[in-house]
Amino acid sequence: MKATDKKSFVSFSGLFTLSFSALLALGLFFGSPVQALAKDVELPVGKAAGEHGLTVTWEGKMEVPGKTREDDYPAFWIVVKPAVNGQALDEIVLDGSDNAPSDYEMAQIADYNFDGYDDMWVCEDWGLRGPVGSTYLFNPGTGKLELNESFSEFNIFDVDKDKKTLTTLIHGSAIDNAEQVYIVKGFDELELVSEEGTEGREDLMEKNQYVEFKRTYKDGKLVTNEEKIVDMEE
């Protein structure tokens, strides 16, 4: 999610009033399925700017030179163009998600590793639980934004510059949920320092109960663990 704000999301799947079969039929009559879809979909476009010189624009396109699809599914591309102090960096071209709101900020900027340089998160897909994306850290040694797997394992929704912490929400099910807080060590090492939430356990679920918990960690080891058994509402 967005690095500094919690945000509500509204699916624009309602724009897709025709089934794929119907779109395909229209495509055969009027042109290709992609052409038929282009008339109905508002392709995303937008821009963002960071505090340390990183800017990014994104635009949805039906066709991108050098990019082809393995099937005829009617979708689009997202072209993300970052730049640092006006110097263009490598473009990132992704599959567009037909479930994402057209006005959603596809690329968001924050200093995720607190090294004084802007980094970037890019939305790559949109599921039932919201956006799924990847985080690119700016490497001052190479002058490039580099994909980082550790930071891409979850969506960061809060960046606390004073405490130098990152907060994310983990959603496993209606019962298994947690808010986790991480600190950053060095350039890209993440360390979990606390989490709180709820979890279901087989023995308790049989009794219509679950657990509320608060835990703290130090150097990867559990330090405190407060748990409370809660009865499910009938």
C-alpha positions, -999 to +999 in steps of 0.1 A: +000+000+000+010+036+000+040+043+021+026+071+042-011+067+041-038+041+047-061+040+017-094+025+008-097+008-025-127+006-048-126-021-075-135-009-110-144-044-122-178-030-128-164-013-159-160-048-174-197-054-181-190-079-208-177-114-203-145-125-220-165-146-245-186-115-253-154-094-257-139-120-279-170-121-301-170-084-304-134-085-312-140-110-341-167-087-354-151-053-350-114-061-346-092-078-321-102-084-284-076-059-273-091-033-296-126-040-282-113-036-246-095-004-254-128+013-259-142+003-225-113+006-201-099+038-187-062+032-187-043+044-156-020+074-158-003+093-130+029+106-114+046+108-080+076+126-065+098+118-035+117+141-011+151+133-025+148+139-062+131+107-074+101+112-097+080+086-115+053+086-141+031+057-151+008+051-181-014+022-192-008+012-229-025-014-251+007-019-270+044-016-261+072-020-287+090-053-281+064-067-258+041-095-269+016-117-251+014-155-251-024-155-253-051-132-265-065-122-231-076-086-234-053-067-210-029-038-211+006-028-201+017-004-173+048+016-183+066+030-153+093+057-159+114+067-129+140+095-129+164+109-103+170+147-105+158+147-141+181+118-151+159+090-166+164+055-151+154+021-167+117+018-175+097-009-159+069-025-180+043-046-162+011-064-169-018-041-161-044-055-136-079-052-148-091-053-112-071-022-100-089+012-097-079+033-127-069+062-104-048+041-080-012+052-075+006+024-093+040+036-082+048+051-048+079+067-034+095+066+001+129+061+017+121+025+028+156+017+041+163+051+057+196+058+038+186+093+026+176+082-009+141+077-024+130+042-031+100+030-051+072+005-048+053-006-079+019-023-081+021-055-101-012-071-095-045-066-077-061-095-058-091-099-034-069-085-006-058-054-025-026-045-043+005-068-047+037-052-058+075-051-057+099-027-039+129-012-057+157+003-035+179+030-049+216+019-049+238+050-048+268+029-058+252+019-091+228+049-095+200+024-102+167+013-086+172-024-079+145-049-072+147-062-036+131-095-027+130-090+011+112-057+009+088-071-018+075-099+005+049-076+020+032-043+013+044-015+035+016+008+046+035+030+071+070+044+071+080+061+104+110+083+096+115+092+133+115+057+147+129+043+114+104+015+113+082-001+086+048-014+093+028-040+073-004-059+076-004-097+072-038-112+063-040-150+063-077-155+069-107-141+088-090-151+120-053-151+112-042-114+109-013-094+123+003-059+122+041-063+120+068-037+127+103-040+112+135-021+116+161-019+088+197-029+094+223-018+068+211-014+033+184-040+030+183-063+061+148-064+077+143-074+113+109-081+129+106-062+163+069-066+172+036-079+160+001-080+173-031-096+159-052-127+161-047-163+152-068-195+151-056-227+166-072-261+159-079-269+195-095-235+201-114-233+169-133-265+179-145-244+209-153-214+188-124-195+203-092-178+189-062-160+203-053-123+205-015-118+208+012-091+213+048-102+208+082-085+207+115-097+193+151-089+196+178-102+172+153-126+157+143-141+191+110-139+208+112-117+239+077-112+252+044-129+243+011-118+256-019-140+247-056-138+254-082-164+245-113-148+230-148-164+224-161-159+189-194-140+187-223-162+179 
